[in-house]
C-alpha cells in the first residue's frame, strides 16, 4: 500500500498552476500529508555570470507568486513549503523528490505532437507514484473545490495493477467514491482465435471474468465491480472514463497483458495523452 505523508507539487506558475495545486491540496487533506511546491527555472547548462542577476530577479518574482498559493493551501489546514531551483528540469525534480522524501508527485500534463514535452519526460523517467492533472474534468478546479465521486481502475492482473487497485480501493473508501474496475481484452488477440468460432471468444471472456473476480477477491475489496471490455486497451479505458464521467483514473505504470511480455507502458502513455480526467500512475 502506498503511504502518502509528503506530496511534491511541480508548478510552472502558468495557467495550470491552480488546478495542479487544487488536486495536490485535495489529496493532502485526504491523507493529512504536507505539500512541497517546486518551481524549476530550467537551464540545460550553467548560466553565464552576466545573467545571474536576471535569474535572481526571476527567482524573487517566482517566490512572491508562490506565496499566495502557499497561503491558500495553508488556509485549509495543510502544512506547506516551497522552493525555487535553477538547473536542469529532470535532475532538479529527482533531487527534490529525494530531499523532501516525497511519496507522491503531482504534475500538470502537456503533450507535444513531435517530441516529448517537459512533463512527459518527468512522467516517463521518475520512479515515483504520480498524479497527472489533465483533461476537461480538471479544468476550473480550485483549492478546496475538488470532488472525487467516480474512480476508474483498469487492471491486467499484474503486480502493478494490483498496487493500483489497492490504492483505488483506499481512495474510494476515504472519499465514498464509486469504484469501477475494468479489464480490456485486446481486439487483435481475439482476431487470432476468430477462426475457432464465437465459442472460443466467449471462453476467453469467461476466463477473464473469472480472473477479475478472483483478483478482486484476493485483494479483499469491499467496494467495486469488474467488467470485461474488448478493443484497443487505451481507447476502451479513455472511452469508458468519458462515458461514465469518471473523476479519476488509477492505473499501473506498466504490466503484463494476456501474453506474458506484452508491456502496458505504451497503454499508460496513450491514456495520459487523451484521458478526460486526472490519472494516478502507480509504479
N, C-alpha and C positions, 0 to 999 in steps of 0.2 A: 504494500500500500504506500502511496506517495504521502509523505508527511510534509506539509507546507507551513513553514514558520516565517520564511522571508521570501518576499516577492521582489524581483528586479523588473522594473518597467523601463523599456527603452523608448525614449521620446525624441522627436526631431523639432519640436516647437512649431510644427506646421499644422494644417487643418485636422489631422488625425489625432493630435495630442489628447484632446479631451476624451474621445471615445476609448483610447488606449487606457487612460487613467480611470475612466469610468468602470471598465471591466476589472482592472487591477484592484480598484477600491472595493468592488463587489466581492471579489474572492478574498481580499484582505480581511474584510468584515466577516465573511463566511467562516474563515479558518482562524480568525484572530491573529493574522500574520502582519508583520511590518512590511513597509514598501520602500524600496530604494529607487529613486529616479535617476536615470543615467542619460546624459546628453553628450554625444561624441562629436567634437569638431574634427572631421575626418581629414587626415593628411597622410598620404602614402609615403612621403619621405619627411625627414626632419625639416621643419620650416626654416628658411634662411633668417638670419638675425634681423634684417631690416623690416620684416613684417611681424616680428614678435609683439610689438606694441599694438598692432591691429588685432592680433589674436587675443591679447589680454582684454582689449576693449570688447571683443565679441563674447569672451567668457563672462565679463561683467554684465553685459546685456542679457545673456542667457540665464545667469543666476537670478537676476531680477525678475525675469519672466517666469522662471521655475518657482519662485517664492509664492506666487499667487496660487499655483497648483498645489504646492505643499500645504498651504493654509486651508484650501478647500478639502483636502484629504484629512488633515488633522481635525477639522471641524466635525467630521463624522466619527471621530474616535480612533483613528488609525495612526500608529507611530510611523513617521516618515522621515527619510533623509534624502539628500540629493548630491550629485557630483557632476561636474563638467570636466571632460577629459579631452585632451588634444592628442591625436595619434591615429593609428590605423584602426578602422572600424572593428574588424573581426577580433584582432588582438585585444583591443580595449574592452570589448564585451566579455571575452574569455577571461581576462584578468579580473574584471569586476564581478563576474559570477563566482570566482574563487574567493575574492576578497570579502564579498558580502555573504558568502555561503548560501547563495540563493537556492531555493527549492523549485522555483517556477519563474520562467522568463515570459514577460508579456510584451508583444511587439505588434505594430501595425504591419500591413502587408500590401506591397505593390508589385505587380508583375510587369515584366518588360517583354515585348514580343520577340526580341532578337538576342537578348542576353539576360543573365541573371541580375535582378535588382539587388540592392544592398540587403533588404530584408530577406530575400531568398537565399543569399549567401549565408546569412546568420542562421536561418532556419535549417538549412541543409548541413551546416558544419558543426553547430554547437550541440553537444550531447547533454541536453537538459530538457525536462518536460517544459513545454511552452504553450502559451495561449496566444493564438494568432488572431488579431482583430481585423475583421474584414466583412464584406457582404452588406447587402441592403438592411439586414436585420439590425446591424450595429450602428447604422447611421443615426445621428441625433442623440446617441447615448450620452447621458450626463452623470456626473458623480452623484451617487445616491439614487439614481433613477433607473438602474439596470434590473431587469427581471428575467429569471430563467424558469420557464414553465414546461418546456418540452426539450428533451435531450435525445439525440440520435447516436447510437454506438454501433458502428459496423464491426463485425468480428469475422475472423478467418480461422479461429481455434488455435492460433499461435500464442506463444508466451506474451508477445507484445499486445495482442488484442485482449488477452486475459487481464493484463495490467490495466488496459484502458477500460475494460468492463468493470473492474473493481472500483476504479475512480469514478466512473459514470454512476455506479450504484451509490457510492458515498455521496456524491453531489446531489443525486435525485432525492436521497433521504433528507439531507440537510436543507434542501430548497423546497421539497414537496413536489418537484417536477416529475412529469411522466417520462419514463424511460422506454425508448423504442430501440430494439436490438434487431439488426438485420444481418443476413449473410447472403452474399451475391454469388450465384453460380455463373462463372464466366461463359457467355454465349458461345465463344469459339470452341470451348471444350465439349459442349453439348453437340455441336455440329459434327464432331468426330465420332459420335456414337449414334447419330441420327439414322444411319443405315440399319441399326439394330432395332429400330422401331420406337414408338412412343413409350412403350413399357419400360425400355431401358432408361429413358429420360426420367420417367416417374420414379424408377428405382433410385436414381441418383438424387432426385428431390427428396424422397422419403428418407434416404440415408442422411442427407444434410439436415433435415428436420429433426431426426433423432439425435444427431450430433449437437445441434444447437440446444435441444432440451437438456442433454447431459452436461453441456458446457455451463448452462445457467444453473443447473442443479449442483454441479461440482463447486460452484462459487457460492452456494447457499444464498442466492439472491432472493430477497423478499419482494423485489419490485422488477417489473419489466417482462415483456413477452417477445419472443423471437419470431421473425418471419423470414421466408426464403424468397429471394428475387432472382431473376435470370436476366443477364445482359452484360454490358461492359461495366465493370465494377464502379469506376469513378462516376460514370453517368448515372447509374442507379442510385448511388449514395447522394449525389447532388440533387437529383430529381426528387427522391424521397424527402430530403430535407426541405426542399421548396414546397412540395405538395402538402406536407404536413406542418408547415410553418414552424420548423424547428428553431429553437433559440441557440442551440449549441451542438456541435458535433465533437465527439471524443473518439479518437482512433489511435492505433499503434503507428509508430514511425515506419515500421515495415513488418512483414510477417510472411507466412507460407500460405500459398493457395492450395488448391486441391491436389496439385502435383508438387511434391517436395522440391524446393529450389526456386520456385517462382516467387520473386520478391515483390512486395506490395509497396516498396518505396516510391515507385512511379505512380501508383494509385494515390498515395498521400499527396505527392506533388500536384497531381491533376485536380484533386479535391480542393487543395489550397488555392488554386488559380480560379476556381469557379464556384466555391461554396457561397450560399446566400447568407451564411451566418458565421460567427466566430468558430474556430476549430482549436481544440486542445490536442496536442500531439504528445503521446506518451512513449518515451524511449525505454 
